[in-house]
C-alpha cells in the first residue's frame, strides 16, 4: 500500500512504476501506461475472485497513442477504459475506427459478450461513438461541473444506474 503523499504518482504512471505501487488488496490491476507524454494512462481493477485478462484485438492495429485498455472478465464480459485527452496527439477519426474495430471483433468472436467502454472522453462526441460502435451511452448527469466528461457506453442495457452517480 502506498502513502497518501505518494498519490500524485497515480497521475504519472510509467513502466518504471510497479503494480505494487498502485495495488489494492483483493483486486487485480490491469494497466496501460501513457507513452512519450506526461501524465495519462488507464487502469482497470477487477476483483481477484474473478478471472480477468488483458484483451488485445487481433484484427486492429494497436496504436500506443490511444489510451484505451481492454480487459476480458470471465468468458463474456469485455471492459475498456479510455482516456481521450483534450488535445490528443492522434486523429480522433483513427481512435473511433479503432474502437469500432475492437467492438466488431468482440461481437464476431464472442456473440454473447457484453461490452462496456468507460472513461474520460473530453470532447469526443457521444454521437460519433454511438454511430461507429452501436453502443449506448448511459450517463446523463454532469460528471464535472456542468459537463459530462466521464461516460459509460454499453452493448446491453443490463446495468442499473442510481441517481447518486
N, CA, C and O of each residue as an XYZ file, in Angstrom:
660
protein
N       0.852     -1.173      0.000
C       0.000      0.000      0.000
C       0.897      1.235      0.000
O       1.924      1.250      0.678
N       0.524      2.260     -0.745
C       1.337      3.468     -0.759
C       0.762      4.518      0.187
O      -0.415      4.480      0.544
N       1.607      5.439      0.576
C       1.187      6.509      1.474
C       0.389      7.552      0.698
O       0.527      7.668     -0.520
N      -0.442      8.305      1.405
C      -1.229      9.364      0.773
C      -0.330     10.349      0.045
O      -0.712     10.886     -0.994
N       0.859     10.592      0.578
C       1.765     11.549     -0.059
C       2.283     11.043     -1.394
O       2.796     11.824     -2.196
N       2.154      9.725     -1.645
C       2.593      9.164     -2.914
C       1.482      9.166     -3.962
O       1.711      8.737     -5.093
N       0.288      9.637     -3.612
C      -0.850      9.526     -4.514
C      -0.654     10.329     -5.802
O      -1.320     10.052     -6.799
N       0.233     11.303     -5.803
C       0.470     12.070     -7.024
C       1.021     11.197     -8.142
O       0.917     11.565     -9.312
N       1.600     10.058     -7.813
C       2.140      9.161     -8.831
C       1.039      8.566     -9.700
O       1.292      8.191    -10.845
N      -0.172      8.475     -9.177
C      -1.252      7.874     -9.948
C      -1.584      8.677    -11.200
O      -2.252      8.164    -12.098
N      -1.135      9.913    -11.277
C      -1.378     10.734    -12.460
C      -0.225     10.662    -13.444
O      -0.287     11.276    -14.509
N       0.815      9.931    -13.113
C       2.002      9.900    -13.961
C       2.550      8.493    -14.110
O       3.763      8.301    -14.026
N       1.693      7.502    -14.328
C       2.156      6.127    -14.480
C       3.115      6.007    -15.656
O       2.847      6.496    -16.753
N       4.190      5.373    -15.409
C       5.153      4.990    -16.446
C       5.523      3.553    -16.167
O       5.225      3.035    -15.091
N       6.165      2.904    -17.112
C       6.506      1.493    -16.946
C       7.421      1.267    -15.752
O       7.468      0.159    -15.219
N       8.145      2.288    -15.321
C       9.024      2.123    -14.164
C       8.249      2.006    -12.847
O       8.807      1.557    -11.846
N       6.970      2.405    -12.836
C       6.144      2.284    -11.641
C       5.554      0.874    -11.601
O       4.829      0.476    -12.513
N       5.859      0.136    -10.567
C       5.401     -1.246    -10.464
C       3.933     -1.309    -10.066
O       3.384     -0.361     -9.504
N       3.310     -2.442    -10.366
C       1.913     -2.639     -9.978
C       1.737     -2.570     -8.468
O       0.686     -2.149     -7.984
N       2.759     -2.980     -7.722
C       2.638     -2.968     -6.261
C       2.439     -1.552     -5.722
O       1.889     -1.372     -4.635
N       2.878     -0.560     -6.468
C       2.713      0.834     -6.055
C       1.244      1.248     -6.065
O       0.831      2.105     -5.284
N       0.457      0.639     -6.952
C      -0.941      1.037     -7.115
C      -1.910     -0.095     -6.783
O      -3.099     -0.011     -7.090
N      -1.405     -1.140     -6.165
C      -2.255     -2.299     -5.885
C      -3.302     -1.974     -4.820
O      -3.103     -1.124     -3.953
N      -4.420     -2.684     -4.923
C      -5.491     -2.627     -3.930
C      -5.737     -4.068     -3.518
O      -5.976     -4.929     -4.365
N      -5.678     -4.331     -2.218
C      -5.877     -5.695     -1.732
C      -7.184     -6.268     -2.262
O      -8.226     -5.613     -2.209
N      -7.124     -7.492     -2.774
C      -8.312     -8.180     -3.262
C      -8.659     -7.871     -4.704
O      -9.693     -8.317     -5.200
N      -7.803     -7.107     -5.393
C      -8.075     -6.740     -6.781
C      -6.849     -6.983     -7.646
O      -5.711     -6.866     -7.192
N      -7.107     -7.323     -8.902
C      -6.059     -7.438     -9.908
C      -6.062     -6.151    -10.707
O      -7.116     -5.695    -11.149
N      -4.893     -5.562    -10.896
C      -4.807     -4.326    -11.675
C      -4.300     -4.648    -13.076
O      -3.355     -5.416    -13.257
N      -4.951     -4.040    -14.055
C      -4.526     -4.093    -15.455
C      -4.247     -2.647    -15.849
O      -5.081     -1.770    -15.622
N      -3.076     -2.392    -16.439
C      -2.675     -1.016    -16.751
C      -2.291     -0.860    -18.213
O      -1.837     -1.798    -18.869
N      -2.486      0.340    -18.692
C      -1.946      0.753    -19.984
C      -1.366      2.137    -19.742
O      -2.093      3.129    -19.690
N      -0.062      2.192    -19.597
C       0.615      3.443    -19.283
C       0.751      4.309    -20.529
O       0.891      3.808    -21.644
N       0.708      5.602    -20.315
C       0.917      6.549    -21.410
C       2.381      6.493    -21.821
O       3.268      6.339    -20.981
N       2.625      6.618    -23.115
C       3.999      6.649    -23.619
C       4.299      8.020    -24.213
O       3.449      8.643    -24.849
N       5.510      8.465    -23.992
C       6.068      9.669    -24.612
C       5.385     10.982    -24.248
O       5.671     12.002    -24.875
N       4.511     10.997    -23.280
C       3.892     12.229    -22.801
C       3.744     12.129    -21.304
O       3.715     11.034    -20.743
N       3.650     13.273    -20.657
C       3.487     13.315    -19.210
C       2.047     12.976    -18.829
O       1.110     13.304    -19.556
N       1.883     12.323    -17.694
C       0.550     12.025    -17.168
C      -0.163     10.957    -17.980
O       0.438     10.257    -18.795
N      -1.471     10.853    -17.729
C      -2.318      9.969    -18.519
C      -2.183      8.499    -18.200
O      -1.618      8.112    -17.177
N      -2.712      7.689    -19.096
C      -2.747      6.251    -18.914
C      -4.080      5.820    -18.329
O      -4.846      6.643    -17.829
N      -4.349      4.517    -18.395
C      -5.596      3.979    -17.864
C      -5.313      2.729    -17.047
O      -4.269      2.093    -17.196
N      -6.258      2.387    -16.184
C      -6.151      1.173    -15.378
C      -7.556      0.649    -15.098
O      -8.515      1.412    -14.988
N      -7.646     -0.660    -14.988
C      -8.892     -1.318    -14.611
C      -8.566     -2.257    -13.465
O      -7.621     -3.043    -13.541
N      -9.353     -2.170    -12.404
C      -9.201     -3.060    -11.256
C     -10.352     -4.062    -11.286
O     -11.514     -3.675    -11.404
N     -10.021     -5.358    -11.178
C     -11.016     -6.422    -11.203
C     -10.874     -7.223     -9.908
O      -9.765     -7.580     -9.511
N     -12.001     -7.501     -9.256
C     -11.947     -8.279     -8.025
C     -11.195     -9.579     -8.286
O     -11.421    -10.244     -9.297
N     -10.308     -9.932     -7.378
C      -9.410    -11.072     -7.602
C     -10.122    -12.422     -7.642
O      -9.522    -13.417     -8.047
N     -11.380    -12.475     -7.235
C     -12.115    -13.735     -7.332
C     -12.621    -13.985     -8.752
O     -13.073    -15.087     -9.064
N     -12.547    -12.982     -9.601
C     -12.987    -13.105    -10.987
C     -11.782    -13.315    -11.895
O     -10.747    -12.673    -11.716
N     -11.912    -14.204    -12.860
C     -10.832    -14.402    -13.824
C     -10.843    -13.224    -14.797
O     -11.873    -12.921    -15.399
N      -9.708    -12.571    -14.948
C      -9.613    -11.457    -15.887
C      -8.281    -11.521    -16.612
O      -7.286    -12.016    -16.082
N      -8.286    -11.012    -17.827
C      -7.059    -10.961    -18.621
C      -7.138     -9.792    -19.585
O      -8.219     -9.371    -19.996
N      -5.994     -9.288    -19.928
C      -5.927     -8.205    -20.896
C      -6.322     -8.775    -22.250
O      -5.920     -9.883    -22.607
N      -7.115     -8.012    -23.003
C      -7.532     -8.442    -24.331
C      -6.980     -7.459    -25.346
O      -7.111     -6.245    -25.190
N      -6.365     -7.991    -26.379
C      -5.831     -7.172    -27.467
C      -6.458     -7.659    -28.754
O      -6.439     -8.858    -29.034
N      -7.012     -6.759    -29.541
C      -7.652     -7.181    -30.784
C      -6.624     -7.726    -31.776
O      -5.537     -7.172    -31.938
N      -6.994     -8.819    -32.431
C      -6.096     -9.418    -33.430
C      -6.223     -8.701    -34.770
O      -5.271     -8.661    -35.549
N      -7.399     -8.136    -35.036
C      -7.664     -7.550    -36.353
C      -7.356     -6.060    -36.443
O      -7.410     -5.495    -37.536
N      -7.036     -5.409    -35.334
C      -6.815     -3.955    -35.346
C      -5.376     -3.642    -34.948
O      -4.786     -4.328    -34.113
N      -4.833     -2.615    -35.547
C      -3.500     -2.159    -35.176
C      -3.609     -1.425    -33.846
O      -4.367     -0.463    -33.719
N      -2.847     -1.884    -32.856
C      -2.895     -1.304    -31.511
C      -1.983     -0.083    -31.458
O      -0.785     -0.209    -31.204
N      -2.541      1.082    -31.695
C      -1.794      2.333    -31.659
C      -1.549      2.704    -30.200
O      -2.503      2.945    -29.460
N      -0.301      2.754    -29.780
C       0.039      3.051    -28.381
C      -0.324      4.482    -27.981
O      -0.319      4.805    -26.793
N      -0.638      5.342    -28.948
C      -1.087      6.690    -28.607
C      -2.502      6.682    -28.031
O      -2.874      7.590    -27.288
N      -3.296      5.655    -28.373
C      -4.647      5.550    -27.832
C      -4.545      5.030    -26.405
O      -3.973      3.967    -26.167
N      -5.085      5.761    -25.481
C      -5.070      5.345    -24.081
C      -6.357      4.566    -23.815
O      -7.264      5.016    -23.115
N      -6.384      3.378    -24.410
C      -7.553      2.508    -24.322
C      -7.084      1.119    -23.929
O      -6.305      0.485    -24.642
N      -7.566      0.657    -22.790
C      -7.193     -0.638    -22.236
C      -8.412     -1.540    -22.255
O      -9.473     -1.174    -21.749
N      -8.255     -2.738    -22.849
C      -9.327     -3.730    -22.887
C      -9.017     -4.855    -21.920
O      -7.898     -5.366    -21.896
N     -10.011     -5.245    -21.116
C      -9.874     -6.360    -20.181
C     -11.091     -7.265    -20.353
O     -12.233     -6.808    -20.389
N     -10.808     -8.562    -20.458
C     -11.878     -9.565    -20.528
C     -12.078    -10.125    -19.130
O     -11.122    -10.555    -18.485
N     -13.316    -10.120    -18.664
C     -13.653    -10.644    -17.341
C     -14.583    -11.834    -17.556
O     -15.650    -11.707    -18.157
N     -14.158    -12.992    -17.055
C     -14.930    -14.203    -17.306
C     -14.875    -14.547    -18.780
O     -13.867    -14.316    -19.448
N     -15.970    -15.100    -19.282
C     -15.973    -15.512    -20.685
C     -16.706    -14.547    -21.602
O     -16.452    -14.538    -22.806
N     -17.618    -13.726    -21.059
C     -18.464    -12.927    -21.934
C     -18.589    -11.463    -21.531
O     -19.599    -10.828    -21.836
N     -17.596    -10.920    -20.858
C     -17.657     -9.515    -20.461
C     -16.344     -8.834    -20.817
O     -15.272     -9.271    -20.400
N     -16.439     -7.759    -21.592
C     -15.265     -7.014    -22.030
C     -15.412     -5.568    -21.580
O     -16.397     -4.900    -21.895
N     -14.412     -5.095    -20.836
C     -14.372     -3.710    -20.368
C     -13.246     -2.975    -21.075
O     -12.167     -3.526    -21.293
N     -13.512     -1.726    -21.430
C     -12.452     -0.865    -21.948
C     -12.425      0.402    -21.108
O     -13.462      1.017    -20.856
N     -11.229      0.785    -20.678
C     -11.025      2.073    -20.020
C     -10.384      2.979    -21.067
O      -9.389      2.613    -21.692
N     -10.958      4.153    -21.250
C     -10.487      5.065    -22.294
C     -10.249      6.448    -21.716
O     -11.094      6.994    -21.006
N      -9.093      7.003    -22.029
C      -8.837      8.413    -21.756
C      -8.549      9.068    -23.097
O      -7.575      8.735    -23.772
N      -9.410     10.004    -23.469
C      -9.238     10.783    -24.698
C      -8.887     12.205    -24.260
O      -9.772     12.954    -23.847
N      -7.613     12.588    -24.341
C      -7.206     13.898    -23.811
C      -7.812     15.059    -24.601
O      -8.204     14.894    -25.756
N      -7.884     16.232    -23.970
C      -8.431     17.402    -24.655
C      -7.653     17.752    -25.927
O      -8.231     18.250    -26.893
N      -6.351     17.491    -25.924
C      -5.510     17.768    -27.084
C      -4.752     16.484    -27.461
O      -3.569     16.344    -27.150
N      -5.439     15.553    -28.130
C      -4.783     14.284    -28.461
C      -3.677     14.477    -29.491
O      -3.692     15.431    -30.270
N      -2.717     13.555    -29.481
C      -1.614     13.582    -30.463
C      -1.993     12.785    -31.709
O      -1.194     12.678    -32.639
N      -3.188     12.231    -31.736
C      -3.661     11.407    -32.848
C      -4.935     12.026    -33.417
O      -5.540     12.906    -32.806
N      -5.327     11.554    -34.586
C      -6.583     11.978    -35.197
C      -7.737     11.244    -34.513
O      -7.694     10.022    -34.367
N      -8.761     11.978    -34.098
C      -9.908     11.393    -33.424
C     -10.565     10.321    -34.294
O     -11.041      9.313    -33.773
N     -10.595     10.522    -35.589
C     -11.184      9.541    -36.511
C     -10.466      8.198    -36.397
O     -11.100      7.148    -36.502
N      -9.160      8.224    -36.185
C      -8.403      6.986    -36.013
C      -8.816      6.239    -34.758
O      -8.949      5.016    -34.777
N      -9.021      6.968    -33.666
C      -9.486      6.346    -32.422
C     -10.872      5.733    -32.607
O     -11.123      4.613    -32.161
N     -11.767      6.462    -33.260
C     -13.117      5.942    -33.496
C     -13.084      4.675    -34.353
O     -13.833      3.733    -34.100
N     -12.225      4.655    -35.354
C     -12.089      3.463    -36.200
C     -11.548      2.292    -35.389
O     -11.981      1.154    -35.568
N     -10.596      2.572    -34.493
C     -10.037      1.528    -33.632
C     -11.108      0.976    -32.692
O     -11.227     -0.239    -32.539
N     -11.890      1.858    -32.062
C     -12.977      1.425    -31.182
C     -13.959      0.550    -31.947
O     -14.362     -0.507    -31.462
N     -14.346      0.987    -33.143
C     -15.280      0.236    -33.972
C     -14.719     -1.143    -34.310
O     -15.436     -2.142    -34.253
N     -13.448     -1.191    -34.658
C     -12.811     -2.461    -34.993
C     -12.807     -3.408    -33.793
O     -13.079     -4.599    -33.942
N     -12.503     -2.887    -32.614
C     -12.473     -3.710    -31.396
C     -13.856     -4.257    -31.073
O     -14.005     -5.453    -30.826
N     -14.873     -3.392    -31.071
C     -16.227     -3.823    -30.744
C     -16.722     -4.831    -31.785
O     -17.375     -5.813    -31.431
N     -16.420     -4.598    -33.054
C     -16.827     -5.529    -34.112
C     -16.168     -6.886    -33.927
O     -16.813     -7.921    -34.097
N     -14.877     -6.887    -33.577
C     -14.182     -8.155    -33.385
C     -14.752     -8.917    -32.189
O     -14.947    -10.130    -32.265
N     -15.018     -8.220    -31.092
C     -15.612     -8.874    -29.920
C     -16.973     -9.460    -30.292
O     -17.267    -10.610    -29.966
N     -17.802     -8.666    -30.977
C     -19.138     -9.132    -31.363
C     -19.068    -10.351    -32.272
O     -19.904    -11.249    -32.174
N     -18.080    -10.386    -33.152
C     -17.922    -11.519    -34.064
C     -17.402    -12.761    -33.340
O     -17.943    -13.855    -33.496
N     -16.345    -12.576    -32.545
C     -15.688    -13.711    -31.886
C     -16.430    -14.215    -30.651
O     -16.317    -15.385    -30.285
N     -17.190    -13.324    -30.012
C     -17.910    -13.662    -28.774
C     -19.341    -13.115    -28.883
O     -19.654    -12.100    -28.261
N     -20.205    -13.764    -29.657
C     -21.548    -13.218    -29.933
C     -22.397    -12.958    -28.689
O     -23.308    -12.132    -28.739
N     -22.125    -13.638    -27.579
C     -22.908    -13.438    -26.356
C     -22.287    -12.405    -25.418
O     -22.799    -12.176    -24.322
N     -21.208    -11.793    -25.834
C     -20.457    -10.885    -24.960
C     -21.185     -9.570    -24.715
O     -21.908     -9.057    -25.569
N     -20.965     -9.049    -23.516
C     -21.369     -7.693    -23.176
C     -20.115     -6.829    -23.220
O     -19.042     -7.250    -22.789
N     -20.264     -5.624    -23.745
C     -19.143     -4.703    -23.890
C     -19.453     -3.434    -23.106
O     -20.556     -2.893    -23.185
N     -18.461     -2.967    -22.347
C     -18.569     -1.715    -21.603
C     -17.329     -0.886    -21.916
O     -16.204     -1.355    -21.740
N     -17.532      0.338    -22.379
C     -16.447      1.283    -22.619
C     -16.713      2.476    -21.715
O     -17.768      3.105    -21.801
N     -15.751      2.787    -20.843
C     -15.950      3.870    -19.887
C     -14.690      4.700    -19.767
O     -13.580      4.202    -19.961
N     -14.871      5.969    -19.446
C     -13.702      6.800    -19.205
C     -13.974      8.270    -19.383
O     -15.117      8.714    -19.495
N     -12.890      9.009    -19.406
C     -12.898     10.462    -19.576
C     -12.707     10.718    -21.065
O     -11.604     10.570    -21.591
N     -13.780     11.103    -21.737
C     -13.739     11.256    -23.184
C     -13.608     12.703    -23.634
O     -13.508     12.969    -24.832
N     -13.605     13.641    -22.693
C     -13.469     15.059    -23.008
C     -14.344     15.456    -24.180
O     -15.568     15.381    -24.074
N     -13.767     15.874    -25.289
C     -14.547     16.414    -26.413
C     -14.975     15.364    -27.440
O     -15.464     15.718    -28.513
N     -14.801     14.110    -27.134
C     -15.234     13.070    -28.062
C     -16.761     13.014    -28.064
O     -17.384     12.894    -27.010
N     -17.350     13.101    -29.233
C     -18.802     13.168    -29.378
C     -19.465     11.831    -29.077
O     -19.049     10.794    -29.593
N     -20.510     11.862    -28.229
C     -21.304     10.661    -27.968
C     -21.846     10.104    -29.273
O     -21.791      8.900    -29.522
N     -22.371     10.998    -30.103
C     -22.990     10.565    -31.358
C     -21.981      9.832    -32.240
O     -22.327      8.832    -32.870
N     -20.747     10.312    -32.293
C     -19.719      9.640    -33.094
C     -19.445      8.237    -32.564
O     -19.316      7.295    -33.347
N     -19.355      8.087    -31.254
C     -19.098      6.773    -30.653
C     -20.283      5.846    -30.921
O     -20.092      4.693    -31.305
N     -21.489      6.337    -30.725
C     -22.700      5.534    -30.922
C     -22.816      5.078    -32.377
O     -23.086      3.907    -32.646
N     -22.609      6.008    -33.313
C     -22.727      5.672    -34.734
C     -21.671      4.663    -35.171
O     -21.952      3.787    -35.989
N     -20.453      4.780    -34.631
C     -19.366      3.888    -35.040
C     -19.460      2.507    -34.396
O     -19.157      1.503    -35.041
N     -19.876      2.447    -33.127
C     -19.792      1.186    -32.378
C     -21.139      0.505    -32.132
O     -21.186     -0.700    -31.889
N     -22.226      1.263    -32.193
C     -23.537      0.709    -31.859
C     -23.778      0.611    -30.364
O     -24.806      0.082    -29.941
N     -22.851      1.110    -29.553
C     -23.016      1.084    -28.096
C     -23.973      2.190    -27.661
O     -24.220      3.132    -28.414
N     -24.510      2.080    -26.451
C     -25.448      3.049    -25.891
C     -24.799      3.774    -24.729
O     -24.220      3.144    -23.844
N     -24.894      5.092    -24.727
C     -24.335      5.918    -23.646
C     -25.351      5.958    -22.511
O     -26.528      6.227    -22.748
N     -24.907      5.690    -21.266
C     -25.866      5.597    -20.153
C     -25.673      6.655    -19.067
O     -26.339      6.597    -18.034
N     -24.787      7.609    -19.276
C     -24.590      8.683    -18.294
C     -25.260      9.946    -18.830
O     -24.951     10.406    -19.929
N     -26.177     10.499    -18.042
C     -26.931     11.668    -18.492
C     -26.794     12.864    -17.565
O     -27.282     13.950    -17.876
N     -26.135     12.675    -16.429
C     -25.947     13.781    -15.491
C     -24.512     14.275    -15.583
O     -23.608     13.483    -15.851
N     -24.282     15.569    -15.366
C     -22.916     16.099    -15.413
C     -21.990     15.361    -14.449
O     -22.386     15.015    -13.335
N     -20.760     15.126    -14.886
C     -19.769     14.445    -14.056
C     -18.677     15.395    -13.575
O     -17.977     15.100    -12.607
N     -18.532     16.528    -14.245
C     -17.588     17.565    -13.811
C     -18.176     18.926    -14.129
O     -18.276     19.327    -15.289
N     -18.562     19.629    -13.073
C     -19.240     20.906    -13.284
C     -20.528     20.663    -14.046
O     -21.326     19.804    -13.672
N     -20.730     21.425    -15.121
C     -21.929     21.267    -15.942
C     -21.695     20.307    -17.110
O     -22.584     20.117    -17.941
N     -20.517     19.706    -17.179
C     -20.141     18.876    -18.327
C     -20.213     17.381    -18.027
O     -19.982     16.939    -16.902
N     -20.539     16.624    -19.060
C     -20.490     15.161    -18.970
C     -19.214     14.718    -19.677
O     -19.217     14.449    -20.879
N     -18.123     14.644    -18.916
C     -16.841     14.218    -19.476
C     -16.637     12.724    -19.296
O     -16.112     12.051    -20.183
N     -17.053     12.207    -18.145
C     -16.888     10.790    -17.833
C     -18.145     10.067    -18.297
O     -19.250     10.349    -17.835
N     -17.952      9.125    -19.223
C     -19.108      8.471    -19.823
C     -18.955      6.960    -19.814
O     -17.850      6.428    -19.701
N     -20.084      6.282    -19.935
C     -20.115      4.824    -19.971
C     -20.993      4.418    -21.151
O     -22.154      4.818    -21.238
N     -20.431      3.623    -22.053
C     -21.151      3.083    -23.206
C     -21.272      1.581    -23.014
O     -20.307      0.932    -22.610
N     -22.446      1.016    -23.297
C     -22.678     -0.418    -23.100
C     -23.325     -1.018    -24.343
O     -23.989     -0.331    -25.119
N     -23.112     -2.313    -24.505
C     -23.742     -3.016    -25.620
C     -25.139     -3.484    -25.257
O     -25.993     -3.616    -26.134
N     -25.386     -3.737    -23.986
C     -26.697     -4.175    -23.499
C     -27.053     -3.384    -22.258
O     -26.204     -3.139    -21.400
N     -28.296     -2.991    -22.167
C     -28.744     -2.219    -21.009
C     -29.095     -3.167    -19.868
O     -30.262     -3.336    -19.514
N     -28.054     -3.782    -19.299
C     -28.265     -4.734    -18.194
C     -27.835     -4.140    -16.864
O     -27.956     -4.787    -15.823
N     -27.332     -2.905    -16.894
C     -26.826     -2.280    -15.684
C     -27.816     -1.246    -15.189
O     -28.386     -0.498    -15.983
N     -28.023     -1.198    -13.893
C     -28.923     -0.236    -13.293
C     -28.105      0.904    -12.713
O     -27.139      0.677    -11.984
N     -28.488      2.119    -13.035
C     -27.784      3.298    -12.514
C     -28.578      3.892    -11.367
O     -29.809      3.891    -11.378
N     -27.867      4.392    -10.392
C     -28.531      5.123     -9.312
C     -28.371      6.601     -9.557
O     -27.508      7.014    -10.332
N     -29.182      7.395     -8.916
C     -29.083      8.852     -9.081
C     -27.894      9.409     -8.326
O     -27.618     10.606     -8.407
N     -27.185      8.566     -7.595
C     -26.038      9.037     -6.814
C     -24.725      9.049     -7.570
O     -23.671      9.194     -6.951
N     -24.752      8.900     -8.895
C     -23.502      8.920     -9.662
C     -22.841     10.248     -9.658
O     -21.781     10.412    -10.262
